[in-house]
Amino acid sequence: MEDKRTCGCESCENKLPFDLPTEIIDATIEGNLVIFAGAGISTETKKIFKETLYEDILDEIIKKPEDELDFPSLMSLFCKTTKNGRQKLLQTIKYRFDYCHQFQELYNQASEFHKELSSIYHIKSIVTTNWDDFFEREAGAIPIVIPEDFAFHNLPGRKIYKIHGSISNYGSIIATKEDYDKCYKQLNRGIIGSYLKTILATKTVVFIGYSFRDYDFIRIYNYLKKELKEILPHCYIVTVNPEIDKNFKAPNMTIINTDGAYFISAIRKHLEGLKLLFPKENIDNIYYLKQKHYKIHEETSALIPEKRTANSIYCALYQDGISHALSYLMYHADSGLSFYPHKIFNSIDSYNEIRKLKIKAKNYPDVAYIDGYIEGLHSILFKEEDLEDFPFWYLYGHGPVEDKTIFEDSVNKNEIFHKSAENFAQKTFKDILQGKSDLVIHHRPFI
């Protein structure tokens, strides 16, 4: 792996070169990679806050413990020795997340990993001990927090199994020692725990955002060893901490010393090289085309009452298709679907089949709309240097047009490339074409 440390900042310094195991690539392609996400890829690092939550709570305790306590024991001590301790603990947790959301700089740093992972459609299962909602916000993940949520685990899309609760449901937060004990008892007996054991027995597991002395990591790993025994799969841990706790023995674990987000970006680059993902930067082109589309579509709509030609109407419907396809790609970018060639090409094939049916039914407005939608879906393949050649205009029977002048000349001459489509428009949009109606032409996002 190429060394990317190009400057002296902490972020670049942690982008350590590493060899990407073949097993991880194969598991990702097959949809069998499971990410265990810890606090190190969220808010609990010194690059986000000056103090960790642990340090904040320790400062609030009047009588400090003589010995260093693990995280849940300290939270228990705070709740027991502070008036309304549990409430104050939750308020402190909420304050930290609220503070992070207030400042884009902090939020971008805290959610860097989640944004990097989001565009890899192949990663479907994430397990986390974190409370934040970054995977939901940035990676389109469906949260599975309590047993009742498990009813949604068969829905298509990415899932985030939040075994320590979620900031979106304060009653679910696991923080104290008592919470932890109850949580792991429920995992032993409950449906979420059973499902986790099933997927972990057959998947490739990567821990990211944990250290070997991390209480969460130790508790989870011991839980897995106890529950899976001899079928515990080989695990990987991605960490920027080069020091390995000599007391921690894990013969079936491989250590990858690098930054978590950088590790995920390496997987993505590998998949791009295999043509299994479109480049992540392509989504910027979609936003550019969407912005450009607004002005062009307004100009086309203005041509309808001015020129009163069928092709100006068909072009407007075609542009509606483009707009809706761009919106679709923008919406599905966080789930990674927009970057997944298999899904995009399947969608294009499906719309081509629908187009054939619409032609047979002589539904020419829908054909124009579908042509636009297909062009819009193709836009995720466009490189930046190709954007100026995007076919924003359309002449029914001729097809998409890249040059605005060619389109306008054809409209001015009222050229007809498809007689049946022309006759259909003259009948269907008669009042508009004869100036008797100011109705705005628009195709809703349905076929």
C-alpha positions, -999 to +999 in steps of 0.1 A: +000+000+000+014+034-010+024+057+018+000+087+019+016+106+047+021+138+028+020+164+056+027+166+093-009+166+105-022+139+129-047+126+102-020+120+076+005+107+101-019+079+109-023+068+073+003+042+077+011+019+047-002-017+050-009-048+030-045-054+023-053-090+030-069-109+001-095-124+025-108-090+033-112-081-004-129-114-012-152-111+018-162-075+008-170-085-028-191-114-015-209-092+010-194-111+039-174-084+056-186-073+091-173-041+107-171-038+145-169-001+151-155+014+183-152+048+199-119+055+180-139+062+148-163+086+165-162+114+190-140+097+216-106+108+203-085+138+212-088+152+177-126+159+184-127+169+221-100+180+245-112+155+270-129+121+266-162+113+282-143+093+307-122+123+317-152+146+318-171+123+342-140+117+363-137+155+368-173+156+381-167+130+408-159+147+441-142+118+458-119+104+431-113+066+431-079+055+444-073+031+415-080+036+378-114+022+370-126+008+337-152+028+318-185+012+330-172+011+366-165+048+365-199+055+351-215+034+379-196+053+405-207+086+391-244+076+390-242+062+426-224+092+441-241+121+423-275+134+428-296+124+398-265+108+385-280+088+357-299+118+344-267+140+345-247+113+328-272+112+299-272+150+298-234+150+295-235+125+267-262+145+249-242+177+253-211+162+237-230+150+207-249+183+204-217+202+206-202+181+179-232+187+156-230+225+162-196+228+145-191+214+110-154+210+115-159+187+145-187+168+128-167+162+097-138+148+117-161+126+139-180+112+108-150+108+085-150+070+088-187+067+083-186+089+051-158+068+037-176+035+044-209+048+030-200+046-007-190+009-004-223-008-013-209-042-005-205-036+032-239-044+046-234-053+083-219-031+110-219-038+147-210-009+171-207-002+207-210+036+199-241+056+208-238+081+179-261+081+149-234+088+123-239+055+105-276+063+101-269+099+090-239+093+067-241+057+056-279+051+052-278+023+078-310+009+094-305+009+132-312-023+151-311-013+187-337-032+207-353-066+200-384-050+185-361-035+158-351-069+146-384-071+127-366-049+101-334-068+097-346-085+065-353-052+048-329-045+020-300-022+028-272-017+053-278-025+090-261-011+121-265-033+151-261-010+181-255-034+210-248-006+235-278+015+226-283+047+207-284+085+212-318+085+195-332+064+224-316+075+257-333+047+276-313+022+255-279+036+263-255+011+279-229+030+301-227+016+337-214-017+348-249-028+356-260-018+321-231-039+306-240-069+327-276-067+317-267-061+280-245-092+277-271-114+295-296-102+269-271-109+241-267-144+254-304-151+254-319-126+230-327-126+193-301-099+184-274-119+201-284-151+184-283-134+150-249-118+157-235-152+166-249-166+133-235-140+110-201-138+129-197-176+125-197-172+087-183-137+081-150-120+081-148-097+110-128-064+112-125-044+145-119-007+139-117+020+165-107-002+194-075-007+213-065-039+230-070-023+265-104-010+254-130-024+278-156-027+250-132-046+228-122-070+256-158-076+266-170-082+230-140-104+221-144-126+252-181-128+245-174-140+210-148-165+222-172-179+248-202-181+224-185-193+192-157-214+207-139-233+180-159-217+152-147-182+161-136-169+127-102-153+120-105-116+130-086-084+120-081-054+141-073-020+125-055+003+149-032+033+149-017+021+182+014+001+174+018-011+210+002-045+214-008-056+249+014-086+255-011-100+280-037-102+252-034-134+233-053-138+201-037-164+178-065-161+153-062-123+149-043-102+124-032-067+134-033-039+107-016-008+119-032+022+101-060+047+103-095+033+101-109+056+074-077+051+054-082+013+057-117+016+043-105+039+015-080+013+005-108-013+001-127+011-020-098+019-043-092-019-048-129-023-057-127+006-081-097-010-098-118-042-102-146-020-118-169-031-089-175+005-078-177+038-096-153+065-083-166+082-053-158+116-068-184+110-095-211+121-071-198+156-073-205+155-110-242+146-102-245+177-080-230+198-108-254+185-134-284+189-111-275+226-105-270+231-142-302+213-150-324+239-132-315+267-156-317+246-187-351+232-177-364+267-171-353+278-205-369+247-222-402+253-203-402+289-215-399+276-251-432+258-249-456+289-249-431+307-272-426+282-299-455+258-293-439+227-308-443+191-298-405+187-294-403+215-268-429+195-248-411+162-252-378+178-243-393+192-210-406+157-202-371+142-210-355+168-187-379+158-159-366+122-163-330+135-160-339+155-129-355+126-112-326+102-120-301+127-106-322+130-074-322+092-072-284+090-074-280+118-049-303+102-024-288+067-027-252+079-025-250+074+012-260+038+010-234+032-018-260+020-043-253+049-066-217+037-070-225+001-075-224-007-113-244-039-110-274-020-095-272+010-119-269-012-150-298-034-139-319-003-134-311+009-169-319-025-183-352-025-165-362+010-178-353-001-213-377-030-210-404-006-197-396+017-226-404-010-251-438-015-235-445+023-236-436+024-273-459-005-280-487+014-261-478+046-280-473+064-247-448+089-261-446+113-231-435+083-209-409+073-235-394+108-235-394+108-197-377+073-196-351+084-221-342+112-198-342+090-167-318+065-184-295+094-195-296+106-159-286+072-145-257+071-170-244+104-156-227+085-127-203+072-153-193+107-165-159+121-158-155+157-150-141+165-185-172+150-201-198+170-182-201+198-208-212+172-233-241+159-213-272+156-235-296+180-217-318+184-248-340+160-267-359+156-300-384+128-302-373+103-329-339+118-331-329+112-294-308+130-268-290+161-281-257+175-266-257+209-284-283+234-274-280+252-307-289+221-327-320+216-305-331+253-308-326+253-345-347+222-349-375+237-327-374+269-347-378+250-379-404+228-362-387+197-376-405+164-371-386+132-366-415+110-355-449+115-371-469+094-346-453+112-316-460+145-333-497+136-339-500+123-303-487+156-290-510+177-312-540+159-298-530+154-262-515+189-257-537+207-282-547+236-258-511+242-248-498+241-284-526+264-296-520+289-268-554+282-251-538+269-218-510+280-196-507+246-180-471+237-171-458+205-185-444+182-159-439+145-155-442+132-119-417+105-108-439+076-117-442+053-147 
